[in-house]
Amino acid sequence: MAAKEPYNESIWSKYYGPNLGYIQERYEQFVKDPSTVENNYRELFTNSGPPPLTPDSEPAPQPRISGDTEWLRKAVRASKLIANIRIYGHMAAEIDPLVRDQNPMAKYLELETYGLTREDLIALPATLIWENAPNDVHTGWDAVQRMRQAYTKTIAYEFGHVHEEKELQWLNRQAESTSSPAPLNNTERKELLNRLIQVEQFETFLHKTFVGQKRFSLEGNDALVPMLDEIVRAAAHDGAEHILMGMAHRGRLNVLAHILGKPYDIIFSEFHHSPNKELFPSEGSTGINYGWTGDVKYHLGADRAVREGETVRTRITLANNPSHLEFVNPVVEGFTRAAQEDRSTAGLPKIDTSKAMAVLMHGDAAFPGEGIVAETLNIGKLQGYQNGGTIHIIVNNRIGFTTESEDSRSTHYASDIAKGYEIPIVHVNADDPEACVAAVRLASAYRHQFKKDFVIDLIGYRRHGHNEMDDPETTQPIVYGKVRNHPTVYKVYAERLKNEKVLTAEDVQKMNAEAESVLQRAYDTMKEGNHKKKEPKAFIPLQTDRAAANTTAVSISSLQEINRELLTVPAGFQVYPKLERILQRRKDALNEGEKVDWALAETLAFATILKNGTPIRLSGQDAQRGTFAHRHLVLHDSKTGDLFSPLHQLSDSRASFGVYNSPLSEASVLGFEYGYNVFAPETFVIWEAQYGDFANAGQVIFDQFIAAGRAKWTQRSNLVIMLPHGYEGQGPEHSSGRLERFLQLSAEENWTVANLTTASQYFHLLRRQAALCGQEDARPLVIMTPKSLIRNTRSTSAGTELASGQFKPVLAESLLGQKPSEVKRLVVCSGKVAIDIQTELEAAPDKDWSWLHVLRLEQLYPFPEQELSEHLNSFSSLQEIVWVQEEPKNMGGWSYSEPRLRAIAPKNAGVRYIGRPERSSPASGYADVHSFEQRRIVTEALKSNSNVQAAVPSS
């Protein structure tokens, strides 16, 4: 403990009466145990020694308190005033540059509301109504003034919804401190002004040089760029290796230029050659096409590396994002988690949240309007998805396209949805750049301290319309009347610095001239053709032959040894007895004469993939157990509830295995897994829908990212999507994985779409897909996985089928085809209906089926034309090809397969359909109706047709 300084009258002079008694009590506690008193009291007593027993002099001014009950009432009311300033001060703060609103809560912050006067407050000691008031705050009046200064100016704090006491106390101390976060020094203030000038000059240059072209300018929220600068600085200082950013198109070009370092001349060249000048609306209308599908310039991302000092190197990545605005959020969260995890050893991945951080920029209309925001906020603290907190910035111009706030949300603030997740919120005036930087410093410190999300509501305006060709005054005439007369932020801030003698008008002029000069030189370079044009990567088609050539078979002895390990649990671990019996049935599954079911084939595939050094991440609703109680990759001790995963104890495993039960969300989790996989392509990432049709809620992620990400952004993904699919009479909501949608999106070999019927096929396909991890020609895999077939013995496989062979895109029905020259009807089908047909064939073993053969399309896309053609060439008497499916005619694989089958059908063979008629709903809600229809389909497929020669020939 430091030596005590002599008694300091100026320190103790403000304590008297009840206050002095309180200080004396705290000192007695301090003497007994210093750790039981707050830091500020420890410092006070350490430096100044014990407080006096009685005051030696009168304080000035003289706060007083009397035993009169009226004074006690005034003290209580003053305390209430202080509390309300803290809770409601944001409602009366100066946070709107255009002053569009009245302050609805102002009356709750006025003395008159509480029956108080200035004199009343002067008579009250500050610490009576504000515990831990700073040393320079003496009276109640001082306290009220200081609190108003903290809570009702250009930065406003909304923390009342944070229920974690330590966090709330920390946040309040930060808000009420005059030194934390540290204010900017004059050098930093000059740099801040220069950055604002660069931001504005960039927008102005684009506006006058490329007249009429859309850029979705940042003007009105220019402070976003220096805020991101500050985030980068703080994250690099804290040792982050990655900063992962996501944002919509407003201000994106400015962020690309000034935060990601995209050269001006490259940006100018994209405008100079832009073909979409006259198109409206422009989001996504036409891409900048260098030979692949491409995307518009304000959707494209980039990355950049920066160095802090001599040791830390931080890479900044801005995610590509379509005009579906907030749907990039979970993708960036997935990036971040992937960047934080070490997947190089067995067991769960080891996470270090300091290695990477996420920054998401939102629109004020989209933040409350898009459900994906709430879904993404919800996963922020969940085990499988948390990444140490995201800094959210709502780039708030208070207009959504042309819609006013009162028409776009039911809440007071755009940020209000975050309250439900107890995320601290700061509202800040975009015309006060120093307050904006202070908000970022607070957010960064909070994330560093508590590893949680933080929201900054940056309130500004939009200087132009939704795009630069739009006239906003047709819908917001009053607002834009104000905007026309409102100075830009750099001018506001420059005047402030000039008035405070930080710089001169000449300094400002010089900054402007330099910024404009840099832009002009870049433009001249572009026009001269000397800029370094970034050529796109060549589009690499999927090397199907190479993928198929991967050795996916595993020796039977290796599989048996793995199986023994998977059935071993730690000593004392008590598996639920019923489950124990189920698992022990797997013990002999690989022996001769036994069968491997779907779940065991999957587990064996995972185990062999891990032993090969490929980490695995699997998530989905009930993914640990499996929706159909088949997987059981995480066991629960029936007595203690302890968890154990057999895949964490594999000998010689060289990679991590993470399996996570997801929240009841599809879009956010699917986007997260896509982002995780894109950032960590060496990882085998799997998302499983609880039922296939639940993927409906993730359709934007499928459409905009998974199906098209490579074409638009040369973004590689090896993500596996499992969609339980099959018609078992469960009604329209639990039947269809919407196979037709994925086939409709299939082009340019963008992914593989499969509908499997055997455990061995599943084993080999998983291993084939895992072998593509990290490869240039990796593609996503969409599997229509079974439901009832999981336990159907006809879908099981002998262990030898896992130990030899490989995945086959086409399977021939083993009960048929012995006399190919006699085959007149070829049934082509996919998935569960093939097992239904096999069941009927087994029921009539003595019937003459020589006229019939059945092929199962296990892989629908890429369409296995070569394999099918080889089969067709052996059927010299073929008269018709019949596509059989259990889905309605306008769903399933018929519309996709029909023209492809016609293209390869023999000249005199017709192609026709057997299945349900066209329907608006995927399946009947009545089990009896379903059974009748299913029986009809199978019967018709197997019914000999004497008039088969009359079938319509191929065109």
N, C-alpha and C positions, 0 to 999 in steps of 0.2 A: 504494500500500500504506500502511495506517495506521502511525503511529509505534509503535515497540515500547515496551511498558511495562517497567519494571524487573523483574528476576528475582523471581518470586513463589514463595516456598518452599512454600506450601500447595498449589500446583498440581503442582509437580514431586516433592513428598515421597512420593507413592504409587508412583513409578516407581523400580525398583532391579533389580539383577541382570539377567537376560535381558530383562525388560520395559524397563529403561532403555536397554539396547543396541538394542532394537527401535525405541524412540522416537528415538534418535540416528540410526538408519538412515533413518527417515522424514524427519527434519529435513534430512539430506543430500540426499534426493530433492527436498524442498521448495525447497532453495537452488538446485538445478539447474533445476527446472521446477515451479512451484507447482501447475500443473494436473494433475500426476501423482499427487497425494495427495488423500485424501478431504477434504470440506468441513470436518469437525470438526478435522482436523489443521491445515488451512490457518488456521482461526481461532485455534487454540491457538498456533501458531508466530508468527502475525502479531501477536497481542496480548502474548505472553509471551517472545518471542525464543527463542534456542537453549536446549535442555535442558542441565543441568550434565553435566560428564564423569563426576562421581561424586556420589552423594547426599550432601547436607550434613547431613541429619538422618535419624533412624530413623522410618519411618512408624508410624502407630498405627491399628488393630492391626497386628501384624507378620506379613504373609503371607511365607512363605518357600518356597523350593524347593531341593531337594538333588539332588546327582548320583546319589543312591540310586535304583536301578531301581524300588523299590516306590513312591517318590514320583512317578516318571514314570508308573507304572501308574495311580496315583490321579488324576493330572492328566488322563490319557486318559479314565478312567472319569467324571470330573467333566465333561469336555467332552461325553461321550456323554449324561450326564444333562441338560445344558443343551439339547442337540439334541433329546432326546426330549420335554422340556417344550415346546419350540417345535412339534414335530410332533404330539405326542399330548396336549398339555395340554387340548385341547377335550374329550377323552374323560373327563376328571376334573373338569370345570368345573361351577360351580354355576348351571346354565342352566335348570333346571326348577323353577318355583315350587312345585310339589307334591312335589318330590323323589320321583319315582316309580321311579327306577332307581338301582341301585348303579353306582359308577364302575368300569367294567371295566378301565381302564388305570391306575388309581391306583398299583398296585405299581410300574409303570415310572417313576414320578415320585418314589419314595421313596429316601432315602439308602441304606437297608439293601440294596436290590436291587443296588447298585453297590459294596457293601463300603466305604462312606464314612461318616464321622462329621462332626458339626458342626466339630470341631476340625480335621479334615483340610481342610475347605473354607476355614476361616479362614486356614490356613497357605498357601493358594494365592492368587496375585494374580488379581483378577477378569479382567483382560485376557488372561490365559493361556488361560482357558476360554471367554471371551466377547469376541470381537474387537469393538472399538468400544464397549466397555461405557461407560455414562455416567460422567461425572467423579465423581459422588457414590457410585459403586459401587466399593468398594476390594478386597474379598476375594471368594473363591469363594462363601462363605456369603451375602454380600450379593447376588451375582449370582443364585444359586439362588432366594433369597427374592424378588428383583425379577422374575425370570422367572415364578415361580409366581403372583405378583400380577397379572402381565400376561396370563397364558394360562389360568388355572384359576379365575377368579372368575365374575362374572355375564355377562361377555362373553368368548366363546371364538372363537379364530381357526383356520381350517382352510385353510392355504395350501400345504401340501406338494405338492399336485398341480399347482401352477403352475410350469411349466418355463422360462418366460421369465425369465432371471436378473435383469435390471433390475427387472422387476415384483416378483419375489419379494423382492429386497432392499428395495425400497421398502415393500412390505407389512409385512415383518418390522420395519423401522424404525418404521413407524407403530404397530404393535401394541406395541412395546417402549418407546415414548416416553411420558413422563408429561405432555407438553404438546401433543401432536398426536394426534387432533384436540383442539382447545381445549376444556377443561372449561367447564361452564356457570357463569356468575356468579350471584350471589344473585337478581338481578332476573329472569334467565332461569329460575331454579329456581322462583320464585313463579309465573311465567307458565305454566310446565309443570304445576305442581300445579293451577292454575286450569283449564287445558285438560282435565286428567284428570277434574276435578269436573264440567265441562260434559258430557263424554262419558258419564260414569256417570249423571248426573242425567237426561240425555236418555233413556237406556235404561230407567231406573227409572220415569220419567214415563209412557212408552209402556206399560210393563208393568202399572202400576196403573190407568191411564186406559182402556186398550183391552184389557180382560181377555180372555185366551184367543186374541187375534189373533197371527198369526205375524209376526215381524219379523226373525228370524235375527240375534240380537243379537251385538254385539262383545264382550260382557262376558267378561273373562278375558284378552283381548288388547287392552285399552283403549289401550295405548301406541301402537297403529297410527296413531291420529289425530295425536298430536304428532310422530310420525316423518314423516308426510306433510307436516305443517306445515314441518318442517325441510327436506324435499326441495324444497318450493315455494320456501322462502326462498333456499336455495343455488342453485337453478336460475335464479331471478329475478336473483340477484346476479351470476351468470355470464352474464346477457344472454339467456336463453332466452325466445323469444316464445311457445312452446307447451309445456305439460306434458300428455302424453296418458296416461291411466290406464285400466287394465282390472282388473276384479275380479269374483269370484262374488258371491253374495247375502249371505254372512255379513259383517255389519258395514256393508253398503252404505248403509243409511239414515243411519247415523252419519257416514259419509264424505260423503254427499250434503249433510247438514246443516252439517257443520263444515269441510269442505274445499272443497266446491262452493258453499256458501252458499245451499242451498235453504231457503227460509223454513220455520220450524217450523210455521206455521199451514197451509201447503200440505200438508206431510206429514201433519199431524193430520187435515186434511179428507179425505185419501185413506183413512185408517183409519176415519174417522167414517162414510164411505159405502161401506166395503168390503163386498162381497157374499159373501166367501169365508171368513167366520169359522169355519164348521163343516167346511170341506173338508179332507180329509187323504189323501195328502200334498198340499202346497199349491203347490209350485213350478210355476208356469205353469198352475195349474188354472183360474183365472178372472182375466180382466183387469179393469182399471178402464176401463170402456168409455165413451168420450165420442163414439161414432159411428164409430170405426174399430175394427179388431180389437183393438188395444191389447195391453198386457202388464202383469204384476203390478208393484207399486210397487218391489219390491226387485230388479227387473231393469232398471229404467230408468236412463238416464244423464243427464248435465247438463253444462253448462260455466259457467265463471265467469272473469272477468278480475281480476287483482290488479296492484298497482303497487308496485314496489320503488324507494324514493327518488322522484326526480322524473323519471327518464328511462325506466326499463324497464317495459313493460307485458306481463304474461305471462297467457296464457289457459290455464286448466285445463279439460280435457275428460275426463269419465268415460264410457267407451264403454258403450252398451247391451249387455246380455249375457243370453242365455237360460240355462237351467239346465244347459246343456252345458258349464258350468264353464270349463275351460281353453281352449275354442275361441275365446275373445275375444283370446287372446294374439297370434296373427299379425295380426288385424285392427288392433290397437293399434300393432303394429310397422309396418304399412302406413301408418297415420295419420302416424306419426312421420317416416318417410322422405319422405312427400309434403310435410310441413311444412318439411322441411329443403332441398328442392330448388328451384332456380330453373330453370324450364322455358321461359323467354322468348326464348332464342336457339338457333340451330341447333347441332347436335352433341349430345353426351350432356348430360343435365341437370347443372347445377353444384350440388354438395352442400355444405352448411355444417352440420355436425353440432351446432354450438353453438346453432342456432336452435330446436331442439326436443329433448325427451327423453321416453323412455317409462318408465313405472312400472307394473309388473305385480304384483298381489297374488294369491297362489295358496293353495289349500287343501293341507294337509299330506298328505292321502290322494290328492288329485288330481295333485299335482306329480309323484310317481313313477308314478302309476297311469294317467294319460292320455298316450297316445303323442304327442298334438299338442304336448305340452311339449317333448319331445326334438326333434321336427321344427322347432319354433320356435327353440329354442336353436341348432340346427344352422345356420340361415340367418343367425345373428347376425353372422358375419364374412364373408359372401359378398358379392361385388361389387354385385350387383343389389339387395341387401336390407339390408346393414349400415347402421346409423343412429347410430353413435357410442356404443353401449352402453345397456343397459336395467338399471334397478335393480329386482331381483326381491325381493319380500318374501313369504316363506311364512308365512301367518297360521296358526300351528301350534297346534292345540288337542289334537292327538294322538288324535283320534277322527274317523273318516270315517263320517258318519251314525250308525251304532251300532257300527262295526267298530274294534277295537283295532289299533294299529300293526302288531303282529306278524302280523295277518291281512290286512293291506292292502299290505304291501311286503316285499321280500326284502333291503332294505338297512338299515343301522343308523340313518341319518338320512333324513329325507324329502328332503333336499337332495342326496343322493349322486349323483344323475344328472348334476348340474352339473359334477362332477369330470371327467367325460369330455371336457368342452369347456374345461377349465382355467379355470373361472370361480372367482374367490375367493369363499369362504364365511365368513360370520360367524354364529355361533349366539349368541343373546342372550336373557336372562331377561326375560320381559315384566313381571315385578314390579319391575325396576330401570329406571325410565324414563330415567334419565340415561345408563345404558349403551345403551339403545335409541337415544337421540339421538346418542351417540358412534358407534354403528354406522352410522347414516345419514350422519354427517359423513364417515366414512371411505369409505363407498360413493360419495358424491358427489365426493370428492376423487379417488378412483381413476378414476371415469368421466371426470372432467375431464382427468386426466393421461394416461390410456391409451386412452380411447375404446372401452371394452369393458364387458361385462356384469358385474354384481356381485350376489351372492345374500345376503340377510339372512334367517336362519331365526329368526323371532320365536316363541319357545317359551312358550306360556301354557296356558290351559285353556278349557273351555267351561262357563260357569256354569249354563246350562240345557241341555235336550236339543237334539236337532237343530233343533227349533222349540219355541216356548214352550208348546205343548200336549203335548209329548212328555215322558214320565217316563224320565229317563236311568238311574235306579237299577235298572231291570229288567235292564240289560245291563252297567252299570259301577258296581256297588254300592260297591266299595272307593274308586274314584276320587271318586265323588260324596259319599262320607262325608268325604273330605278337603276337597272343594270347599265343603261346607256350613260347615265350620269355618275356612275360609281367608278372611282379610280381603281386601277389594278393593284394587286397586293404589293408588287415591288415598289410602286410609287408611294403607297401608304407607308410602307416600311422605310423607304428611303427618306421620306420627310421626317419620320421619327428619329432616325439616326442623325440626320442633319441638325435637327433641333437640339439633340443631345450632344452635339459637337463630336460625334464619333467619326464623321467623315464630312467631306465637302461636296458641293454640287459638281465640282470638277471630277471628283473621284467617281461619282455615279455616272457621269457622262463617259468617262474612260471605260468603265465596266461595260456599258452599253455598246460602245464602239468596238471593243474587243470581241464581245459575243457575236455581234453582227458580222464582224470580219471573218471569224471562224466559219460561220455558216456560209458566207459568200464564197470563201475559198473551197469549201466542200462541194458547193454547187458547181463551181467552175471545173473542179476535178471530175465531177460526174459528167458534165457536158463534154469534156475532152476525152471521156472514155478511159480515164486512168484509174478509176476506182476499182477496188478488188471485189469483183462480183462473186458472191458465194454461190457456187454451183450446187445444185441439189444432188443428193446421192442417187445413184442409178437404182431403179426399181428392180429388185432381185426376186424372180419368181420362186415359188416353193419348189425345192428340189425333191420331188416326191420319191424318186428312185433312191436318192441318198438317204432320205428319212427311212424308207422301207429297209434299206440295207443295214441299218443299225441292228446290232445283235441284241434282241430283246429276250431271248431264251436264257434261262438260268438252270444250272444242273439240278437234278432232283435231290442230290445229297446236300447241296447248299440250301435249297428250299426247306428240306427237312430240319436241318440244323437251325435255321432262322425260326421255323415254326416252334421248335422246342423252346427257344429263347422267349418267343412271344407269349408262351403259356406259363412262364415262370414269373412269380410275383415275389416281392421282398418278404423276408421272414416276418411273420406276425401280421401281414396284411390280409385282411379278411374280405374276400370277394363275396358279394351278395350271392347266397347259395343257388338261387335259380339261374343267375347269370353264369356262375361257376360251371354248372352242368352244361350250359350252352357252349361255353368256350372249350370245355374239355372234349366236346364232340369233334373239334378241329384237330385233336391230337393225332389221329390216324388218317386224316384226309388226304395225305400225300402218298399213302401206301398203295400198292397195286390193288386194283379193284375198288378203290374208294374215290370220292369225288370232292373237288374244291368248289365251294359256293362263291357267290359274288363278293361277299364281305371279306372272306379270307383271301381271295385273289387280289383284292385291293390292298389289304394289309401287307401281303407278301410283296406286291409291287412297290409299295412305299418303303418297305424295309430294304429291298435291294437297291432302290434309288438312293437311299441314305448311305448305304454302304459304298456306293459309287462316288460319294462326296457331294451330292446335290442336295441342298437344303430344301425343305418342304414347308409350305404354309397353307393350311386348309382352314376355311372359315365358312360359316353359314348358320342359319337357325337350326339348333340342335345338332351341329356337325360332329360334336364329340361322341355322342351316342348313335347318331343317325336318326333321321326322321322315322324310319321304319324299324328302329331298335335292332339294327343289324351290325353297326360298325364297332362300337365299344372301344374306341381308341384311348379313352380316359376312363379308368376304373375308380370307383368310389369305395373306400373301406366301409363296410356295412355297420361297423361299430363306432368309428371315430370320424368318418366323413373325409378322411385324408384322400388325396388324389394320387394316382399313379398311371403313367402311360408306358405300356410295354415297349413302344418305339423309342423311348428315352434310354433304354438299358442295352441296346444292341451292341454286341462286341464289334469292334472295328468300325463302328459308325463314325463317319468323318464330317457330319453336317447336322445342323439343328432341325428339329421337328416341332412346329407350332400348330396346334389345332385349337380353334377358338369358337365358342358359341357366340353368334352375333346377336345384336338386338333385332327386333322385329322391323327390319328395314332392308330394302333391296338396293335402292339407288345409291345410298351413301356407302354401304358396305361393298357393293360391286365396284363403285368408283374408286374406293380405297384400295381394293385388291388390284385393280388395273394399275393405279399409280404405283403401288408397291412393286409390282412386277416390271413396269417400265424402268423404274429406278434400279431394281436389282434383278436384271434379266437372267442371271445365273440361278435364280431361285425358282423352284417348281411351285407356282401359286395356283390355288384351286378355290373357286367359290361354288358353293352348292346351294341351290334354292330348296326351300323346304318342300315345295311342290313346283313342278315346272312352270305352271302358269303364274306363279308369284314373280317370275321374271318380268311380267308386264310392267311392274312398278319400277323396273330399271331400264326401260326401253331407251331413254335418252342416252344412257351410258353405252348401251349396245350400238345405237345408231351413230352417235357422234364421236365416240372414242374407240371402242373395241373393233368395230367393223371397218372404220375409215381412218383410224389414227395413222396407219402406215402410209396410206395414199395421200393424206393431207399433210402430214408432218414428218414422214419417214420415221415414225415412232414404232419401235419394236415391242411386241408383247407375245408372251408364250402362255398367257392365262388360260386355265381350263375352267369351263363353265359346265356344271352338272345340273341337268334339269330333269327331275323325275317325271316320266311321261308314260302313259299307257291307259287304256280304257278298261276299267274294272267295274263300271257301274256306280262310280262315286259322284257322279254329277258333273256339271260344267266347270266347277271351280278346281277340281282335283284330277283332271284327266290330261289336259294338253299342255305341253311345254311350248306350244306355238312353233312347231318345227318350220311351218311355212314362212314365218317372219325371217328366220335365220337364212333360209334358202333364198328368199327374195333379196337379202342383203349380200349374198355371196357373189363375188366378182374379183377379178385380178388375183385369184388365189389368196384372198385376204385371211382365210381361216379354214379350218377343217370342221365339217359337220358330220357327226356320226350318230347312229341309232343301233345300239349293240344288243346281242341276244345271248352271248355266252360269257362265262367268267374268264376263260382264257383269252378271248378277244379283248376284254377289258384290261387284263393284265398286260398284254403285249402293247396295247395302244397307250396306256399310261407310261410304260417304259420308253416307248418310241417318242412320245411327247417330251418326256423328261430329258431325253438325249439331245433335244433341240434347244434346251435352255442355254441362253447366251450366244446362240448361233445367229449368224446374219439372216438366215432364212427361217427363223422361228416365226410361228404363226399361232394365234389363239386356237383353242379346240373347244367346240360346243358338242357336248354329249347328251343325247336324250337317254338318261339312265332309267333303269326299270323300277317298278314298285313291286307288283306281285311276283315278277320274275326273280326278284332277289332270293326268294325261297323256293322257286320252282325247280324241281330236279332236272328238268330238261335244259336249264340254263347253266347247270354245273359242268365242270370239266375235270377230266382226269389230270393228275399231276404231271403226267408225261406231256400234256398239251402245253403246259407252262415251261417245261424243260426243253421243248423243241419248237421249231416253226417261228412264225411272226404274225403280226396283225394282217388280216386279209380283208380288203375292202368289200369282197363278195364271197358269200358262203353258199355252197350248194347243199340242198337238202339231202342228207345222207341216206334217207329211206328211198330215194328215187334216183333216176338217171342211169340205171344199169344198161338201158337200151336207147342211147341218144338218138339213133336214126329213126326211132318210132315216136319221138316226142312231137306232139302237135300243138300243145298249149304250154307256154312258159309263163308261170306266175312269178312276177317280180314284186317283192314286198320289203318292208323294213320294220324292225322292232317287234313288239309283242304279238302282232297278228301272225307273224311267222311261226311262233310257238303254238298259237291256237291252231294253225293249219297242221303243224307237226302232230299235235295231240289227236286230231281227226284221222290223220294217216295211220297213226299207231293203233287206233281203234278198229281199223279195217285192214289188217296185215295181209289177208288173203285176196284182197281185191286187185284186179289188174290196173295198175297205175302207169303202165308203160307209155301211155299217151300224154303223160303229165310230168313236168319238172318244176321245181321251185327254187328260185334264187333269192337270197336275202341280201339286200343292199345294206351292208354294215356301215359303209361310208357313202354319204350322199354327195358331199362336196369336199374336195374336187370330185366331180362325177367320174366314177371308175369305168370310163368308156372302153379302155383296152381290155380289162378283165371281162366285162360283159360281152364284148365282141368275140373273145376267145371261146366263151361258152356258146354263143349263138352260132358260131361256125361249125359246131359239132351237131347241130340239130338240122339235119338236111330236110326233114319233113315238116318243119315248123310252119304253122298256119296262123297263130295269133300269140301276141304278148299281152298278158293281162296284168295291169297294175292293181294290186289289192291293198287297201288300207282301211284302218278302223276310224280314221278321222273323217269329217265331212269332206265332200268333194272339193270345196273351195279352201280347204285347209290341208295340213299334212304335206306329203311329198308329190302329189299327183301333178299339179300345175307346173312344178319345176321339172319333174321327170319326163312328162309326156313328150315334149319336143326332142328331148335327148334320146329317148327310146325310139322314137320314130326315125331319128337320124341314123340309127345303127340297125334298125329292124331289116330282116331280109325283104326282098322286093315284094313278095306276095303275102307277107304276114301283116295282119292288122294289129293295131294297138288300141286297147279299150280299158275301161275302168270298172272296178267293182268296189263298192264301199257305200258309205252313207251319202245321201244326196246333199246338195248345198244347204248350209245352215248358217244362221247368224250367231248361234250359240254353239260352243264346242261339243257339247254332249247332252244327252237327255238327263233330266233330274230323276227319272224313275228307273229303278234297277231292273224291273221286269221288261220295260221297253228296251233298255240297253241290251239285255240278254237276248231278246228276240232279234234285234238288229244284228248283233254280233254273230248269232247262229246263222242268220241269213247270209251274211257276207262270206263266212267260211264255207257254207254249203254251196253257194253259187260258185265260189272259186274252184271247188273240187268236183263240180257237177259236169259230167261229160256232155259235150255239146255236139250232137250229130251234124248240125248245120254250121260247124265252125268254119267251113270253107267260105261262108258268106260274110265273114267278118270284113269290116272296112279296111282296105289296104292302106299301107303307109303312104303319106303324101311325100 
